[in-house]
Amino acid sequence: MEKYSLLQIKFTAYVMKSLDNRKNSFLNQERNRRKKDELCFELREEGWSNFDDQFAQYYVEKVGMIKDWDNTFHILTFLESPRLIKALTRLKEKERKVFLAKALGELSFDEIGQILNLRTKQAEMLYYYVLRKLRRELKNKDEV
């Protein structure tokens, strides 16, 4: 009888934990959906009707050091994650320029440093700092 009771307790604990995980997963999905809806609503209020095109155009205008404009515009139009877009807009201007110049413009750290009046090592360190910052923010948004 004691063996059955112990098994029943373990099974009940498993079911309760499973239900709790399922509930948390559902709540996280709903929270993320609401945040996405809120972001889209905010952007529509600001007059952004076609968000992808306007976002891409904004970055093309802001970053004047990208070599391949057509490719860059094409890449930016495929950014569908509102969290990623919001994370990019939260970066400081210099961080954003370094990140986009390296990731999209395919410039070397030396070239980025010359354009932004930084030493090569500073440009490199700033780029990797921004990568960590974006990853951390996107990871935190998944958990929230």
BALOBA-1460 file (C-alpha; in Angstrom, 3 decimals):
// residues 144
<rec num="1" residu="m" x="0.000" y="0.000" z="0.000"/>
<rec num="2" residu="e" x="2.859" y="2.365" z="0.826"/>
<rec num="3" residu="k" x="4.389" y="1.764" z="-2.610"/>
<rec num="4" residu="y" x="1.093" y="2.693" z="-4.279"/>
<rec num="5" residu="s" x="0.817" y="5.818" z="-2.146"/>
<rec num="6" residu="l" x="4.355" y="6.918" z="-3.050"/>
<rec num="7" residu="l" x="3.669" y="6.308" z="-6.738"/>
<rec num="8" residu="q" x="0.422" y="8.286" z="-6.478"/>
<rec num="9" residu="i" x="2.260" y="11.227" z="-4.873"/>
<rec num="10" residu="k" x="4.943" y="11.234" z="-7.587"/>
<rec num="11" residu="f" x="2.351" y="11.029" z="-10.352"/>
<rec num="12" residu="t" x="0.309" y="13.850" z="-8.814"/>
<rec num="13" residu="a" x="3.437" y="16.003" z="-8.516"/>
<rec num="14" residu="y" x="4.286" y="15.270" z="-12.153"/>
<rec num="15" residu="v" x="0.793" y="16.201" z="-13.341"/>
<rec num="16" residu="m" x="0.765" y="19.391" z="-11.257"/>
<rec num="17" residu="k" x="4.176" y="20.450" z="-12.591"/>
<rec num="18" residu="s" x="3.118" y="19.629" z="-16.139"/>
<rec num="19" residu="l" x="-0.035" y="21.730" z="-15.777"/>
<rec num="20" residu="d" x="1.953" y="24.574" z="-14.248"/>
<rec num="21" residu="n" x="4.449" y="24.509" z="-17.138"/>
<rec num="22" residu="r" x="1.625" y="24.429" z="-19.682"/>
<rec num="23" residu="k" x="-0.093" y="27.363" z="-17.956"/>
<rec num="24" residu="n" x="3.142" y="29.387" z="-17.887"/>
<rec num="25" residu="s" x="3.797" y="28.624" z="-21.542"/>
<rec num="26" residu="f" x="0.302" y="29.745" z="-22.493"/>
<rec num="27" residu="l" x="0.589" y="32.941" z="-20.434"/>
<rec num="28" residu="n" x="3.968" y="33.746" z="-22.014"/>
<rec num="29" residu="q" x="2.561" y="33.253" z="-25.498"/>
<rec num="30" residu="e" x="-0.385" y="35.515" z="-24.705"/>
<rec num="31" residu="r" x="1.893" y="38.156" z="-23.170"/>
<rec num="32" residu="n" x="4.162" y="38.098" z="-26.241"/>
<rec num="33" residu="r" x="1.170" y="38.324" z="-28.579"/>
<rec num="34" residu="r" x="-0.200" y="41.320" z="-26.650"/>
<rec num="35" residu="k" x="3.197" y="43.043" z="-26.725"/>
<rec num="36" residu="k" x="3.426" y="42.512" z="-30.469"/>
<rec num="37" residu="d" x="-0.084" y="43.894" z="-30.922"/>
<rec num="38" residu="e" x="0.739" y="46.900" z="-28.718"/>
<rec num="39" residu="l" x="3.909" y="47.627" z="-30.680"/>
<rec num="40" residu="c" x="2.049" y="47.447" z="-33.988"/>
<rec num="41" residu="f" x="-0.686" y="49.696" z="-32.580"/>
<rec num="42" residu="e" x="1.900" y="52.246" z="-31.362"/>
<rec num="43" residu="l" x="3.570" y="52.280" z="-34.749"/>
<rec num="44" residu="r" x="0.248" y="52.722" z="-36.545"/>
<rec num="45" residu="e" x="-0.546" y="55.671" z="-34.271"/>
<rec num="46" residu="e" x="2.733" y="57.232" z="-35.348"/>
<rec num="47" residu="g" x="1.613" y="56.924" z="-38.968"/>
<rec num="48" residu="w" x="3.515" y="53.789" z="-39.946"/>
<rec num="49" residu="s" x="1.181" y="52.016" z="-42.333"/>
<rec num="50" residu="n" x="3.632" y="49.645" z="-44.024"/>
<rec num="51" residu="f" x="5.970" y="48.916" z="-41.159"/>
<rec num="52" residu="d" x="8.531" y="46.719" z="-42.947"/>
<rec num="53" residu="d" x="9.192" y="49.177" z="-45.768"/>
<rec num="54" residu="q" x="9.279" y="52.211" z="-43.501"/>
<rec num="55" residu="f" x="11.600" y="50.511" z="-41.018"/>
<rec num="56" residu="a" x="13.972" y="49.495" z="-43.785"/>
<rec num="57" residu="q" x="13.894" y="52.994" z="-45.239"/>
<rec num="58" residu="y" x="14.580" y="54.473" z="-41.786"/>
<rec num="59" residu="y" x="17.722" y="52.380" z="-41.364"/>
<rec num="60" residu="v" x="18.923" y="52.986" z="-44.882"/>
<rec num="61" residu="e" x="18.663" y="56.733" z="-44.196"/>
<rec num="62" residu="k" x="20.262" y="56.537" z="-40.743"/>
<rec num="63" residu="v" x="23.279" y="54.450" z="-41.660"/>
<rec num="64" residu="g" x="25.237" y="56.037" z="-44.474"/>
<rec num="65" residu="m" x="28.099" y="53.572" z="-44.480"/>
<rec num="66" residu="i" x="26.565" y="50.446" z="-45.944"/>
<rec num="67" residu="k" x="28.154" y="49.378" z="-49.225"/>
<rec num="68" residu="d" x="25.417" y="47.256" z="-50.817"/>
<rec num="69" residu="w" x="22.179" y="49.241" z="-50.502"/>
<rec num="70" residu="d" x="19.951" y="46.860" z="-52.455"/>
<rec num="71" residu="n" x="21.002" y="43.860" z="-50.411"/>
<rec num="72" residu="t" x="20.646" y="45.815" z="-47.166"/>
<rec num="73" residu="f" x="17.138" y="46.987" z="-48.008"/>
<rec num="74" residu="h" x="16.213" y="43.415" z="-48.949"/>
<rec num="75" residu="i" x="17.509" y="42.088" z="-45.612"/>
<rec num="76" residu="l" x="15.763" y="44.768" z="-43.581"/>
<rec num="77" residu="t" x="12.402" y="44.072" z="-45.196"/>
<rec num="78" residu="f" x="12.597" y="40.516" z="-43.877"/>
<rec num="79" residu="l" x="12.943" y="41.595" z="-40.253"/>
<rec num="80" residu="e" x="9.608" y="40.297" z="-39.051"/>
<rec num="81" residu="s" x="10.327" y="40.126" z="-35.349"/>
<rec num="82" residu="p" x="8.933" y="43.178" z="-33.570"/>
<rec num="83" residu="r" x="11.131" y="42.300" z="-30.577"/>
<rec num="84" residu="l" x="14.269" y="42.441" z="-32.715"/>
<rec num="85" residu="i" x="13.198" y="45.678" z="-34.329"/>
<rec num="86" residu="k" x="12.403" y="47.232" z="-30.964"/>
<rec num="87" residu="a" x="15.751" y="46.009" z="-29.585"/>
<rec num="88" residu="l" x="17.564" y="47.633" z="-32.525"/>
<rec num="89" residu="t" x="15.766" y="50.923" z="-31.982"/>
<rec num="90" residu="r" x="16.797" y="50.921" z="-28.307"/>
<rec num="91" residu="l" x="20.492" y="50.869" z="-29.176"/>
<rec num="92" residu="k" x="22.499" y="54.052" z="-28.937"/>
<rec num="93" residu="e" x="23.254" y="55.699" z="-32.272"/>
<rec num="94" residu="k" x="26.933" y="54.689" z="-32.284"/>
<rec num="95" residu="e" x="26.084" y="51.102" z="-31.275"/>
<rec num="96" residu="r" x="23.490" y="50.871" z="-34.032"/>
<rec num="97" residu="k" x="25.922" y="52.240" z="-36.630"/>
<rec num="98" residu="v" x="28.678" y="49.813" z="-35.640"/>
<rec num="99" residu="f" x="26.304" y="46.851" z="-35.595"/>
<rec num="100" residu="l" x="24.670" y="47.623" z="-38.932"/>
<rec num="101" residu="a" x="27.948" y="48.524" z="-40.613"/>
<rec num="102" residu="k" x="29.462" y="45.191" z="-39.587"/>
<rec num="103" residu="a" x="26.400" y="42.954" z="-39.928"/>
<rec num="104" residu="l" x="24.838" y="44.446" z="-43.048"/>
<rec num="105" residu="g" x="27.517" y="46.643" z="-44.551"/>
<rec num="106" residu="e" x="30.199" y="43.994" z="-44.158"/>
<rec num="107" residu="l" x="32.789" y="46.611" z="-43.271"/>
<rec num="108" residu="s" x="35.940" y="45.643" z="-41.413"/>
<rec num="109" residu="f" x="36.503" y="46.922" z="-37.895"/>
<rec num="110" residu="d" x="39.283" y="49.098" z="-39.261"/>
<rec num="111" residu="e" x="36.910" y="50.749" z="-41.760"/>
<rec num="112" residu="i" x="34.233" y="51.201" z="-39.103"/>
<rec num="113" residu="g" x="36.799" y="52.727" z="-36.768"/>
<rec num="114" residu="q" x="37.914" y="55.219" z="-39.403"/>
<rec num="115" residu="i" x="34.349" y="56.281" z="-40.190"/>
<rec num="116" residu="l" x="33.325" y="56.682" z="-36.533"/>
<rec num="117" residu="n" x="36.669" y="57.989" z="-35.249"/>
<rec num="118" residu="l" x="37.324" y="54.892" z="-33.150"/>
<rec num="119" residu="r" x="40.334" y="52.673" z="-32.816"/>
<rec num="120" residu="t" x="39.977" y="49.290" z="-34.495"/>
<rec num="121" residu="k" x="39.852" y="47.482" z="-31.156"/>
<rec num="122" residu="q" x="37.181" y="49.882" z="-29.854"/>
<rec num="123" residu="a" x="34.987" y="49.215" z="-32.890"/>
<rec num="124" residu="e" x="35.456" y="45.476" z="-32.434"/>
<rec num="125" residu="m" x="34.671" y="45.564" z="-28.715"/>
<rec num="126" residu="l" x="31.614" y="47.758" z="-29.302"/>
<rec num="127" residu="y" x="30.304" y="45.361" z="-31.947"/>
<rec num="128" residu="y" x="30.604" y="42.337" z="-29.655"/>
<rec num="129" residu="y" x="29.093" y="44.318" z="-26.786"/>
<rec num="130" residu="v" x="26.080" y="45.134" z="-28.968"/>
<rec num="131" residu="l" x="25.721" y="41.467" z="-29.971"/>
<rec num="132" residu="r" x="25.649" y="40.419" z="-26.316"/>
<rec num="133" residu="k" x="23.205" y="43.222" z="-25.530"/>
<rec num="134" residu="l" x="20.816" y="42.186" z="-28.317"/>
<rec num="135" residu="r" x="21.006" y="38.507" z="-27.394"/>
<rec num="136" residu="r" x="20.366" y="39.297" z="-23.738"/>
<rec num="137" residu="e" x="17.394" y="41.518" z="-24.556"/>
<rec num="138" residu="l" x="15.858" y="38.997" z="-26.942"/>
<rec num="139" residu="k" x="16.400" y="36.181" z="-24.449"/>
<rec num="140" residu="n" x="14.821" y="38.222" z="-21.648"/>
<rec num="141" residu="k" x="11.840" y="39.052" z="-23.843"/>
<rec num="142" residu="d" x="11.290" y="35.332" z="-24.475"/>
<rec num="143" residu="e" x="11.192" y="34.673" z="-20.736"/>
<rec num="144" residu="v" x="8.948" y="37.609" z="-19.820"/>
